Amino acid sequence: MGTSRVLVGVVVRSLSAVAPELSVVQLRVLVLVGAAGSRTVSEVAAALDVNPSSASRTCERLVAAGLLRRDVQPRDRRHSVLSPTPRGRRLVAEVMERRRAELSTLLERLDAEESAALRRGLVALIGAADPEDGGTDHHLLAWMA
């Protein structure tokens, strides 16, 4: 639980320093959509494991804030595709850079043996996780290189 508190603290501080008006869930949507290039609201809802109306409201707030763009599909006007705006991409990049900087500061406090042990543990944890939670996403450990 202590590790979770440390990591959640890093997440919250990095977001509030860049965009205090956004929630962690809204940032998660920006990251999900940005990583895929584009997604539908249904795909966002499935990835977050929430009901589509909740995902739709969150996405609509991000569209209104100018962080996501909604494009209606010409073949089926009931479905639209969300993609990040340049401003949305910049915001995510800045939040992630602040995260990396804070994590780097924490890691500098570890000696080489502690750092290697932490890396092994995190690789094992990521390998055990569901792919939607980053289970195969080893680039997340790049900040420890």
N, C-alpha and C positions, 0 to 999 in steps of 0.2 A: 504494500500500500504506500510505503514511503517513496518508492520509485515512481509510482503512478502520480503522487502529489508533485514530485519534482518536475516530471514531464508535462503534466497539465499546467503547472505554473509557467513553464517555458512557453507553452502554446498560448496561454492567455496573455502573458506579458508581450509576446511578439505581436499578437493581434492588436492589443490595446494601444501599443506604441504607434502603430501604423494607421489603424482604422477603428477607433474605439466605438464607432457607431455600429459595427458589424458584430454578429454573434459568431461563435465557433462553428455552429452548423452552417451559417452562410459562407464562411470561409471554406468549409469542407465541400460545399456545393461548387464553389469556384474552382477548387483544386480538382474535383471529380470531372467537371466539364472541361477544364483546361487540359487535363491529362489525356482525355479522349479526343480533344479537338472540338467535339460537339456531342451533345446528348439530348435525348428527349426528356420531358418531365417524367415520363414513366420509368425511364432508365435511371434517372436521379432517385426517384422514389424507391426503386428496387435496390439500388446501391446503398441507400441510407436505411433501408428496411423500415420505411414509414409509409403512411397512406398517401396516395397520389395528390389528394387535396392539400395536405401539409407541404409536400414538395412543391406543388404549384404556387402556393402562397410565398414560400421562401424564394423561389425563382423569380416570381413577379416583383418582389422587393428588390432583388438584385438587378433586374431589368430597369426598374424605376430609378435605381441609384446609378445607372450607366455602367454597371460592371459586367452584365450579360446582355447579349443581343438575342432576340427571339425572331426566327425566320419561319414563316408559314410555308409548309410543303405545298408546292403547286398541285401535286397529284392528289393530296388528301388534306384539305384545309383544316381538318380537325386536329391534325398533328403538326406541331412546330418543333423546330430544332433550336436548341440553345447553344450559343458559343460565347466565349469570353471576348469582351471588348479589349482594345489595347490598354485602357485604364485598369480593367480587371486583371489582365496579365501582369501589369506593373505592380499592382497591389499584392498579388500572390507572391511575386518574386521578392518584393521588399519584406514581406512577413517571413518568408522562408530564409532570407539572408539574415534577418535579426535572430531567427531561431538558431541557424548555424553558428552565428557569432556567440550566442549565449551558451550553446552546447560546447563549443570549442573552449570557452573559458572554464567550464566545469571540467572538461577532459584534461586540460592543462594541469589540473590539481592532482591528477593520478600519476603514479609512477608507471614505468613500462610494463611491469608485471600486471598491475591492476588494469591497465588499459587493454592488454592482450586478453585477460580473463573476461573483461566486460564485452569485448568484441565477440569472443567465442560464445558467450551467453546470449548476446543479442542475435547472432546468426542462428543459433538453435531456436530461440523464441520466434523469430521471423519464419523459420522453416516449419515450425509447428502451427503457425497461424493460418487461418483461412485466407485464400488468395485475395479476397475482397478487402481483407484487413492488412494487406501488404505481405502476405505469406511468401510470395516469390519475388518480391521487390527489393533485391539486395542493394540497389543503388542508395537506399535509405541509409546505408552504413558508410557512404562515401565521406561523410563528414568526420569519420574516425580515421581515415587514411593518413 
